Amino acid sequence: MFYSKETIAQIVERVHFSLYRFDSITFNLEPPFNAEAAIKAFGGVVTKKVTDSSASSFSIGEVRPLEPYTEKRFEVSIPLDEYPPRKNFTLAHELGHVILHFQWADQNQWEKNCKEIEVLKRDLSPNRIEYEANYFSAFFLMPEKNVRADVSQYLSGSNMSSNLLIEKLAERYNVSLKAMEIRLSQLGIM
């Protein structure tokens, strides 16, 4: 099943609200959002791995189910030395895979989806599932209404350069400069 951007945005809103209802202190509906805490709230664990960037199967993050599958538990592994803002985006990306592609499936569907994802990951060309997880991550960490409000606030009465705006927003949302630049472009702000 493929998701439109609008559907992913709606799913992210429900995820934010579910997390808020689960723990309103940790998940207070205001950025920055903690992707690692969200993974744990959904039954996941985060592990760090040493990566070999010269390997042909080099990957930033990975998600896999943990047994027993019926409990829908999962593990997200990320590079040991991941840059913190990039780490947050990577974790949200992997959470996107869980929510959009794995989490709500039954055991057989979960295993089938995992095998399909593994096959797709070997293909270095971009694919729909990776785009969907990237959109999930962007919408989860940088919700449109919050970004637009912050841009208005930062720019009101100020002649701020676009680079400084990107820096301030990236710091506020705990994402990399590139992730914020892309998000602002998606929103037609830059």
C-alpha positions, 0 to 999 in steps of 0.5 A: 500500500502506498500513502499520499503525503496528505495521508502521511501527514494525517497519520503523523497527527494521530501519532503525535496525539496518541503519544501525547495521550500516552505520556503528556509530559514527554510528548507535549505536542510542541517541537522538538520531538524526541524520535527515540522516546517515540520508538520506545513508546511504540514498543521498540528498542534502539541499538547502536552499531559500528558501520562499515561505510565501504561495505556495499550494503551500508545503511544509516538505520535499520528496523527489524521485528523482535520475537515474538512477532505477535507483540509487535516489538521491533529494534531500530539500529543506527550508527554508533557515531551518528550526528545527534540531529541526523540521529533524530531524523534517522530514528523518526524515518525508521519509526515511519517504516514501523508505523506505515509499513510494519507495525499494524500488520499481523505476524505473516504480513510483518515478516513479508513486509520486512523481506520486501524492505530488505530487497528494496534496501539492496537497490540503491535507487530511491523507492516509494517506501523510503520516500514515505518514511522520509516524509513521515520523519519530516512531518513528525519532527517538523510539523507544517503549522509549527514551522510556519509559525516559527518562521513568521516569529523569526522573520517578524521585524527582522532581516534575517538571512536564509542561512541564519533562519535555517540554523535557528530552525534546525536547532529548534527542531533538533534536525540537521541543516539539510533536513530543515532546508529541504523541509522549508523548500517543501513548504515553499518557504525557501 
